[in-house]
Amino acid sequence: MASPLEQFTIKPIVPLSLGKLDISFTNSALMMTLAVAAIAVLLVVSVRRRDLVPGRLQSVAELSYEFIAGMVRENVGDEGRKYFPFIFSIFMFVLFGNLLGLIPGAFTFTSHIAVTFSLALVIFLGVTTIGLARHGTHFFSLFFPHGAPLAAAPILIPIEVISYLSRPISLSVRLFANMTVGHIILKIFAGFVVSLGAFFVLPGIVPMGLLVGLTALEFFVAFLQAYIFTILSCIYLNDAIHLH
């Protein structure tokens, strides 16, 4: 039986190199491309007709739009409207990456720390740049809570700086760890179904039932992790804009 960790192996599909640099088109890159293509197709096709009574695809697109718009409005305020396209893109990219990874034989690119950390780093640098551009050096007041006694500065400032710098790490590890662990558990239970069901039908029913339940749970986790990743991005953006 293949190792549960084998599903996370990055494999080149089109080997390419630039000098000593490996720039091969991999299974991870393929799934990212498919995720972007699926999002584009969903949004373009769903709003093409713009029916007064929306169909299924149009309803999905409109619900996604309203869901993220409400998230931005509640967590960032009116000033967050200009950043809606970026927040919406982050949510859809992570969500589709999580969901496509549940297809048997597919590669889950959100289960790799290199991908999740890159996304988190872009968010962290973007939010920091926005904060500095809007507030200048006053942005650094974020590291000293308003109303705190000045004598506590030597303790509070290092804690706040470390907490701020750890944001991309916590944001990326949360998504990466949840997707990795979930897929490992699914792979293990799938192995139980094959090994038990291959010789005895009845013993394989219990693992099969658990596998179905775990798969349903993973669909919920896929959405939940995309939601958490996005809402934390909104909270970080709100801190940069309002210095909360």
Sine and cosine of phi, psi and omega as CSV:
sin_phi,cos_phi,sin_psi,cos_psi,sin_omega,cos_omega
0.00,0.00,0.69,-0.72,-0.02,-1.00
-0.92,0.40,0.50,-0.87,0.01,-1.00
-0.92,0.39,0.60,-0.80,0.05,-1.00
-0.87,0.49,-0.35,0.93,-0.01,-1.00
-1.00,0.08,-0.18,0.98,-0.05,-1.00
-0.91,0.42,-0.48,0.88,-0.03,-1.00
-0.91,0.41,-0.26,0.97,-0.02,-1.00
-0.99,-0.12,0.07,1.00,-0.02,-1.00
-0.96,0.28,0.80,-0.60,0.06,-1.00
-0.99,0.13,0.84,-0.55,-0.06,-1.00
-0.86,-0.51,0.71,-0.70,0.03,-1.00
-0.95,0.30,0.70,-0.72,0.07,-1.00
-0.98,-0.18,-0.70,0.71,0.08,-1.00
-0.85,-0.53,0.99,-0.16,-0.02,-1.00
-0.90,0.43,0.81,-0.58,0.03,-1.00
-0.64,-0.77,0.50,-0.87,0.05,-1.00
-0.55,-0.84,0.56,-0.83,0.07,-1.00
-0.85,-0.52,1.00,-0.04,-0.15,-0.99
0.93,0.36,-0.85,-0.53,0.06,-1.00
-1.00,-0.07,0.03,1.00,-0.03,-1.00
-1.00,-0.01,0.82,-0.58,0.03,-1.00
-1.00,0.09,0.91,-0.41,0.01,-1.00
-0.86,-0.51,0.57,0.82,-0.04,-1.00
-0.88,0.47,0.54,-0.84,0.10,-0.99
-0.99,0.13,0.92,-0.40,-0.15,-0.99
-0.97,-0.26,0.07,-1.00,0.08,-1.00
-0.90,0.44,-0.50,0.86,0.07,-1.00
-0.92,0.40,-0.72,0.69,0.03,-1.00
-0.90,0.45,-0.59,0.81,0.02,-1.00
-0.89,0.45,-0.71,0.71,-0.01,-1.00
-0.93,0.37,-0.57,0.82,0.08,-1.00
-0.90,0.43,-0.66,0.75,0.03,-1.00
-0.90,0.44,-0.68,0.73,0.02,-1.00
-0.91,0.42,-0.59,0.80,0.03,-1.00
-0.89,0.45,-0.73,0.69,0.02,-1.00
-0.90,0.44,-0.67,0.74,0.00,-1.00
-0.90,0.43,-0.67,0.74,0.00,-1.00
-0.90,0.43,-0.65,0.76,0.04,-1.00
-0.90,0.44,-0.71,0.71,-0.01,-1.00
-0.88,0.47,-0.70,0.71,0.00,-1.00
-0.89,0.45,-0.70,0.71,0.00,-1.00
-0.86,0.51,-0.74,0.67,-0.09,-1.00
-0.96,0.29,-0.63,0.78,-0.03,-1.00
-0.95,0.33,-0.74,0.67,-0.04,-1.00
-0.93,0.37,-0.62,0.79,-0.10,-1.00
-0.93,0.37,-0.50,0.87,-0.05,-1.00
-0.97,-0.25,0.13,0.99,-0.04,-1.00
-0.90,0.44,-0.69,0.73,-0.07,-1.00
-1.00,0.04,-0.51,0.86,0.00,-1.00
0.80,0.61,0.80,0.60,0.00,-1.00
-0.93,0.37,0.53,-0.85,0.06,-1.00
-0.91,0.42,-0.63,0.77,0.13,-0.99
-0.97,-0.23,0.98,-0.21,-0.15,-0.99
-0.93,0.37,0.57,-0.82,0.11,-0.99
-0.99,0.14,-0.21,-0.98,-0.08,-1.00
-0.91,0.42,-0.76,0.65,-0.03,-1.00
-0.91,0.42,-0.68,0.73,0.02,-1.00
-0.90,0.43,-0.58,0.82,0.04,-1.00
-0.91,0.42,-0.67,0.75,0.02,-1.00
-0.88,0.48,-0.70,0.71,-0.01,-1.00
-0.91,0.42,-0.69,0.72,-0.01,-1.00
-0.93,0.37,-0.64,0.77,0.03,-1.00
-0.91,0.42,-0.64,0.77,0.04,-1.00
-0.89,0.45,-0.69,0.72,0.01,-1.00
-0.89,0.47,-0.75,0.66,-0.04,-1.00
-0.91,0.40,-0.58,0.81,-0.01,-1.00
-0.90,0.44,-0.75,0.67,-0.02,-1.00
-0.96,0.29,-0.61,0.80,0.04,-1.00
-0.87,0.49,-0.67,0.75,0.05,-1.00
-0.91,0.41,-0.62,0.78,0.03,-1.00
-0.89,0.46,-0.70,0.71,0.01,-1.00
-0.92,0.40,-0.68,0.74,-0.02,-1.00
-0.90,0.44,-0.66,0.75,-0.06,-1.00
-0.97,0.24,-0.54,0.84,-0.12,-0.99
-0.98,-0.22,-0.32,0.95,-0.02,-1.00
-0.88,-0.48,-0.55,0.84,-0.04,-1.00
1.00,-0.10,-0.13,-0.99,-0.04,-1.00
-0.88,0.47,-0.50,0.86,-0.02,-1.00
-0.94,0.33,-0.18,0.98,0.01,-1.00
-1.00,0.07,-0.08,1.00,-0.05,-1.00
-0.86,0.51,-0.63,0.78,-0.04,-1.00
-0.91,0.41,-0.34,0.94,-0.01,-1.00
-0.99,-0.16,0.07,1.00,-0.02,-1.00
-0.84,0.54,-0.72,0.69,-0.02,-1.00
-0.83,0.56,-0.63,0.78,0.00,-1.00
-0.94,0.35,-0.72,0.70,0.00,-1.00
-0.89,0.45,-0.67,0.74,0.01,-1.00
-0.89,0.46,-0.67,0.74,0.00,-1.00
-0.90,0.43,-0.66,0.76,0.03,-1.00
-0.87,0.49,-0.74,0.67,-0.03,-1.00
-0.88,0.48,-0.75,0.66,-0.05,-1.00
-0.92,0.40,-0.63,0.78,-0.01,-1.00
-0.91,0.42,-0.72,0.69,0.01,-1.00
-0.92,0.39,-0.69,0.73,-0.02,-1.00
-0.88,0.47,-0.75,0.67,-0.02,-1.00
-0.93,0.36,-0.54,0.84,0.08,-1.00
-0.89,0.45,-0.66,0.75,0.04,-1.00
-0.92,0.40,-0.69,0.72,-0.07,-1.00
-0.95,0.31,-0.68,0.73,0.01,-1.00
-0.90,0.44,-0.49,0.87,0.02,-1.00
-0.93,0.37,-0.26,0.97,0.02,-1.00
-0.99,0.11,-0.15,0.99,0.08,-1.00
-0.95,0.31,0.78,-0.62,-0.01,-1.00
-0.82,0.58,0.78,-0.63,0.00,-1.00
1.00,0.03,-0.15,0.99,-0.01,-1.00
-0.99,0.14,0.25,-0.97,0.01,-1.00
-0.96,-0.30,0.75,-0.66,-0.01,-1.00
-0.99,-0.11,0.98,-0.18,-0.07,-1.00
-0.96,0.29,-0.33,0.94,0.05,-1.00
-0.98,0.21,-0.02,1.00,0.07,-1.00
-1.00,-0.05,0.12,0.99,0.03,-1.00
-0.93,-0.36,0.80,-0.60,-0.06,-1.00
-0.89,0.46,-0.48,0.88,0.01,-1.00
-0.89,0.46,-0.61,0.79,-0.01,-1.00
-0.97,0.25,-0.78,0.63,-0.05,-1.00
-0.91,0.42,-0.60,0.80,0.01,-1.00
-0.94,0.34,-0.58,0.81,0.05,-1.00
-0.88,0.47,-0.69,0.72,0.05,-1.00
-0.89,0.46,-0.72,0.69,-0.02,-1.00
-0.90,0.44,-0.60,0.80,0.00,-1.00
-0.92,0.38,-0.63,0.77,0.05,-1.00
-0.88,0.47,-0.69,0.72,0.03,-1.00
-0.90,0.44,-0.72,0.70,-0.02,-1.00
-0.88,0.48,-0.74,0.67,-0.01,-1.00
-0.92,0.39,-0.63,0.77,0.02,-1.00
-0.90,0.43,-0.71,0.71,0.01,-1.00
-0.91,0.42,-0.67,0.74,0.03,-1.00
-0.89,0.45,-0.67,0.75,0.03,-1.00
-0.89,0.45,-0.67,0.74,0.03,-1.00
-0.88,0.47,-0.69,0.72,0.00,-1.00
-0.89,0.45,-0.69,0.73,0.01,-1.00
-0.93,0.37,-0.62,0.79,0.00,-1.00
-0.92,0.40,-0.60,0.80,-0.05,-1.00
-0.99,0.16,-0.60,0.80,-0.18,-0.98
-0.89,-0.46,-0.15,0.99,-0.03,-1.00
0.90,0.44,-0.64,-0.77,-0.02,-1.00
-0.94,0.35,-0.30,0.95,0.04,-1.00
-0.91,0.42,-0.29,0.96,0.03,-1.00
-0.86,0.51,-0.51,0.86,-0.06,-1.00
-0.95,0.31,-0.16,0.99,0.11,-0.99
-0.92,0.40,-0.24,0.97,0.06,-1.00
-0.87,0.49,-0.42,0.91,-0.07,-1.00
-1.00,0.01,0.04,1.00,0.07,-1.00
-0.72,-0.70,0.97,-0.24,-0.08,-1.00
-0.81,0.59,0.68,-0.73,-0.01,-1.00
-0.89,0.45,0.74,-0.68,0.03,-1.00
1.00,0.01,-0.11,0.99,0.02,-1.00
-0.96,0.29,0.55,-0.83,0.01,-1.00
-0.91,0.42,0.63,-0.77,-0.05,-1.00
-0.87,0.49,-0.50,0.87,-0.01,-1.00
-0.91,0.42,-0.37,0.93,-0.01,-1.00
-1.00,0.08,-0.04,1.00,-0.06,-1.00
-0.84,0.55,-0.70,0.71,-0.01,-1.00
-0.86,0.51,-0.39,0.92,0.01,-1.00
-1.00,-0.08,-0.72,0.69,-0.09,-1.00
-0.93,0.36,-0.68,0.73,-0.07,-1.00
-0.88,0.48,-0.76,0.65,0.05,-1.00
-0.86,0.51,-0.61,0.79,0.02,-1.00
-0.90,0.44,-0.70,0.71,-0.01,-1.00
-0.92,0.40,-0.62,0.78,0.02,-1.00
-0.91,0.42,-0.72,0.69,0.01,-1.00
-0.89,0.45,-0.67,0.74,0.03,-1.00
-0.88,0.48,-0.65,0.76,-0.02,-1.00
-0.93,0.36,-0.69,0.72,-0.04,-1.00
-0.94,0.34,-0.36,0.93,0.00,-1.00
-1.00,0.10,-0.08,1.00,-0.04,-1.00
-0.84,0.54,-0.77,0.64,0.00,-1.00
-0.90,0.44,-0.49,0.87,0.01,-1.00
-0.94,0.34,-0.77,0.64,-0.01,-1.00
-0.90,0.43,-0.63,0.78,-0.01,-1.00
-0.90,0.44,-0.67,0.74,-0.05,-1.00
-0.98,0.21,-0.65,0.76,-0.04,-1.00
-0.92,0.40,-0.59,0.80,-0.01,-1.00
-0.86,0.50,-0.75,0.66,-0.01,-1.00
-0.93,0.38,-0.75,0.67,-0.03,-1.00
-0.87,0.50,-0.72,0.69,-0.07,-1.00
-0.92,0.39,-0.69,0.72,-0.02,-1.00
-0.90,0.43,-0.67,0.74,-0.01,-1.00
-0.94,0.33,-0.61,0.79,0.00,-1.00
-0.91,0.41,-0.77,0.64,-0.03,-1.00
-0.89,0.46,-0.67,0.74,0.00,-1.00
-0.87,0.49,-0.68,0.73,-0.02,-1.00
-0.95,0.31,-0.55,0.84,0.07,-1.00
-0.90,0.44,-0.70,0.72,0.00,-1.00
-0.89,0.45,-0.68,0.74,0.04,-1.00
-0.88,0.48,-0.66,0.75,0.00,-1.00
-0.90,0.43,-0.65,0.76,-0.01,-1.00
-0.91,0.42,-0.73,0.68,-0.01,-1.00
-0.93,0.36,-0.54,0.84,0.08,-1.00
-0.90,0.44,-0.60,0.80,0.06,-1.00
-0.91,0.42,-0.60,0.80,0.05,-1.00
-0.89,0.45,-0.67,0.74,-0.01,-1.00
-0.88,0.48,-0.70,0.71,-0.03,-1.00
-0.92,0.39,-0.74,0.67,-0.09,-1.00
-0.93,0.37,-0.63,0.77,0.00,-1.00
-0.99,0.16,-0.69,0.72,-0.03,-1.00
-0.94,0.33,-0.35,0.94,-0.01,-1.00
-0.93,0.38,-0.44,0.90,-0.05,-1.00
-0.90,-0.43,-0.57,0.82,-0.02,-1.00
-0.72,-0.69,0.84,-0.54,-0.07,-1.00
-0.93,0.36,-0.74,0.67,-0.08,-1.00
-0.89,0.46,-0.71,0.71,0.02,-1.00
-0.89,0.46,-0.37,0.93,-0.01,-1.00
-0.99,0.14,-0.20,0.98,-0.05,-1.00
-0.93,0.37,-0.67,0.74,-0.04,-1.00
-0.90,0.45,-0.78,0.63,0.07,-1.00
-0.87,0.50,-0.56,0.83,0.01,-1.00
-0.91,0.41,-0.67,0.74,0.04,-1.00
-0.89,0.45,-0.66,0.75,0.05,-1.00
-0.91,0.42,-0.60,0.80,0.00,-1.00
-0.90,0.43,-0.66,0.75,0.03,-1.00
-0.89,0.45,-0.69,0.73,0.02,-1.00
-0.90,0.43,-0.66,0.75,0.02,-1.00
-0.91,0.40,-0.59,0.80,0.03,-1.00
-0.90,0.43,-0.68,0.73,0.06,-1.00
-0.89,0.46,-0.64,0.77,0.03,-1.00
-0.90,0.43,-0.60,0.80,0.00,-1.00
-0.92,0.39,-0.54,0.84,0.09,-1.00
-0.90,0.44,-0.65,0.76,0.05,-1.00
-0.91,0.41,-0.69,0.73,0.01,-1.00
-0.90,0.44,-0.61,0.79,0.01,-1.00
-0.85,0.52,-0.70,0.71,0.03,-1.00
-0.94,0.33,-0.68,0.73,-0.06,-1.00
-0.88,0.48,-0.67,0.74,-0.02,-1.00
-0.93,0.36,-0.58,0.81,0.09,-1.00
-0.91,0.42,-0.63,0.77,0.03,-1.00
-0.90,0.43,-0.74,0.67,-0.01,-1.00
-0.89,0.45,-0.70,0.71,0.01,-1.00
-0.86,0.52,-0.65,0.76,-0.05,-1.00
-0.97,0.26,-0.69,0.72,-0.05,-1.00
-0.93,0.36,-0.55,0.83,0.10,-1.00
-0.91,0.41,-0.59,0.80,0.07,-1.00
-0.89,0.46,-0.64,0.77,0.04,-1.00
-0.91,0.42,-0.65,0.76,0.00,-1.00
-0.91,0.42,-0.66,0.75,0.04,-1.00
-0.90,0.43,-0.62,0.78,0.03,-1.00
-0.91,0.40,-0.64,0.77,0.03,-1.00
-0.89,0.46,-0.66,0.75,0.04,-1.00
-0.87,0.49,-0.66,0.75,-0.03,-1.00
-0.93,0.37,-0.58,0.81,-0.05,-1.00
-0.98,0.18,-0.69,0.72,-0.12,-0.99
-0.96,-0.27,-0.08,1.00,0.00,-1.00
0.83,0.56,0.75,0.67,0.04,-1.00
-1.00,-0.07,0.00,0.00,0.00,0.00
